[in-house]
Each structure stands twice: as C-alpha cells, then as structure tokens.
Amino acid sequence: MSGLSAVAPRAATSPRPSSAEGTARARGAGLLKPGIVVVVLIVLGLFVPSVLKSTFYLGLLVNAITLGIAALAIGFLAHQSGLMMFGAAAFTGSATYLFAIAVTQFGWNAMTAAAFTLVGATLLSALIGALVVRARPLPFAMLTLALAQMLRSLVMVTDFRPITGGDDGLALNFSGTFFGLTQAQLSTPEGFWPVAWLALCGVMLLAWAAGRSRTGSVLRAIRSNEERMRFSGFNTYLPRVLAFTLSGFIAAVSGLLTGLYTAFASPELLDFATGGNALVSTLVGGISTVAGPVLGALLYVVGQDQFGATGHLELLTGLGVVLVIVAFPEGIMGFIRNGIARLFKRGAHAVPNAPVKKGADHAAR
C-alpha cells in the first residue's frame, strides 16, 4: 500500500533491574527465612527461666554466657585475622573496673556507667590495637598477655588503692536501674537472664555481620596472604585495627555483664587464669563459627562443675581439654559443621540426574 505506513505500537516494557539490584534482592530474600528463625530463637530464649526452674543451673548458664562472650572476642579476632589473644582478661577486666570506678568514684547511675564503660573500653582497644596488630601471631599473643598482667599490677598499686580498691577490689552499689532492672534483680540469675541473653545474641549477630562484610573478606584475605594483599593496593593495617577494636568491644560487653551481675571488681579478673578460661573455651568450641566459642564456654562451665564434684578439678579439666582438642582440631562446632557439610554433599551426589526424553533431546539439538 503506497503512501500508507502501518506502524505497530510497541509494547510497554518495564526497565530491567540491574544485576546489582537483582543480587541485593536475592540476598535479602535468602536472609529472610534465617532472620525469622533467629528472631524466634531470641524470643524463645527469654523464656528459659520459666522452663529451667533450677536457680543453680540457670546461674551456670549465666556464667557460660559471660565466658562465652569473652571467648567470642578471642575467636572472632583469630578467625578474621589469624591473631590469637592470650590476654583477653585485659579487656574484660578493665571493663569491669571502668564500670566500678564510674559507679564508686563518679556516682553515676547504672545506665550512664555502662555507656561510659563500653565507650572507654572500645577507645582503649582501638589505641592498643593500633600499637600491637603489626606484630606477628606469637609476639602478638605475648603482648596481649603482658598487657593483662600489667593492668593487674596497676590496679594493685598502693597509690591507686582509693580508686581501685587494691587487693580487696571494689564492691559496687549503683543507683538507678539498668533497663528497668534494679541492682537486687540483676544479682539473681532469673533477673539477670534477659540482659545476659540479649547481650549474647547482640554480640553474636554483630560478629556474624562483621564477618560477612567487605572488611571481613579483606581481613581473611590478609590472613591468608598479607604480602599479596599489600602489593594489590589494599590497606592491611586499618582492617586489623578495626577487627581488634571490635574484639575489644565484645570483650568489654563480657566485663560489663560481670560488673552488673556480681557487683564486684577484683584483680583476679585481670589474671591470666581468667583469660585462659576464655581461651580454652575458644579452642574447645572452635573459631569457624560465632557459635563455636559460646558452645565451648558452655561445655567448659558445665565440665568444671561436674569435675569439681570429684575433687580432681584440674586433672580432669586438663585431660578433657587435651582430648577434645586432639580429637577435634577445628573445635566441636567445626566438627559439627564439617559433618553437616559432608551429609549435604553426599545427599546431593545421591540424587540421580533426571532422564532426558528423546524428543526433548532432539529439540534441544
């Protein structure tokens, strides 16, 4: 048809989402179901005192949580940067002392003192991290251990006794409430449980999110080959300082919980034995997941309770730790994780490939 032109209207098309948007959307959808499960578990955990009627065993769980958070601080730093902290007590103990000094010397209420404790301990961690993260793993471990012993000697200096309490320590009697809980309520396992449980869940989620971040990926790459990362143009110093600072913050949460629960700060909190308990818990549970150190702390606390009843606490504890570390080099949680991965892999190989029909095969060709 001359002079006439028929133009077919174009169908309206919506713009295709970019690959970055699609990836973000897929990632969000993938995290939705696990996120719901985590929220449900957190809520269910608040009802543990209603199920576990024994005050004694609930007290063991509270002790396991405070120890588990300190162990998580060690495990997070070890997994992300390959640096093992022998002196975790320097950060847990200093946090307890900061809280005690804020209450006894400044007269602050519990909430203000707690905020001061976390901020002060985090700044202290950043300062120390800036000085020690350049060290190799073994010197680094010794430096953190020496730091803890130095702080222990510092609080026992006679001139500082009016502030630190010296050998006798500091007994706390803080005013106000901590998230609506009085000091009397916080001193019981039942009253303290919500604080301890939510603090544990919070630091575990924080450590998990930090590990999945870009900085976490860079940290693990630095741990594998620092020289290669440096030649590739990456800053290998700042990420390790950030990891050390976060580890110190997590340890400070453990120390703050100790101050709130026991209302007492003593030089023993800065001793190697205190940090050693957290270190052993980390090795028992494993560092490959955020749950590993917490599981190790639970087993360690329960084991100490059971072994103590026999009268051979040190012997049985040492024997048990050696057997667990030899049998499970990656920790108990690492063993469980590897076992689950093998089961899924075996199940995937066991599923036969779906048969392809001849017609479909011919059409595909």
HELIX and SHEET records of a PDB file:
HELIX    1   1 SER A   19  GLY A   45  1                                  27    
HELIX    2   2 VAL A   48  VAL A   51  1                                   4    
HELIX    3   3 THR A   55  SER A   81  1                                  27    
HELIX    4   4 ALA A   89  THR A  104  1                                  16    
HELIX    5   5 ALA A  110  VAL A  132  1                                  23    
HELIX    6   6 PRO A  137  VAL A  155  1                                  19    
HELIX    7   7 THR A  158  PHE A  160  5                                   3    
HELIX    8   8 ARG A  161  THR A  164  1                                   4    
HELIX    9   9 GLY A  166  ASP A  168  5                                   3    
HELIX   10  10 GLN A  183  LEU A  186  1                                   4    
HELIX   11  11 PRO A  189  ARG A  212  1                                  24    
HELIX   12  12 ARG A  214  SER A  224  1                                  11    
HELIX   13  13 GLU A  226  PHE A  231  1                                   6    
HELIX   14  14 LEU A  238  THR A  262  1                                  25    
HELIX   15  15 PRO A  267  LEU A  270  5                                   4    
HELIX   16  16 PHE A  272  GLY A  285  1                                  14    
HELIX   17  17 ALA A  291  GLY A  308  1                                  18    
HELIX   18  18 LEU A  313  ALA A  327  1                                  15    
HELIX   19  19 GLY A  331  ALA A  350  1                                  20    
HELIX   20  20 LYS A  358  ALA A  364  1                                   7    
SHEET    1   A 2 LEU A 170  ALA A 171  0                                        
SHEET    2   A 2 PHE A 264  ALA A 265 -1                                        
END                                                                             
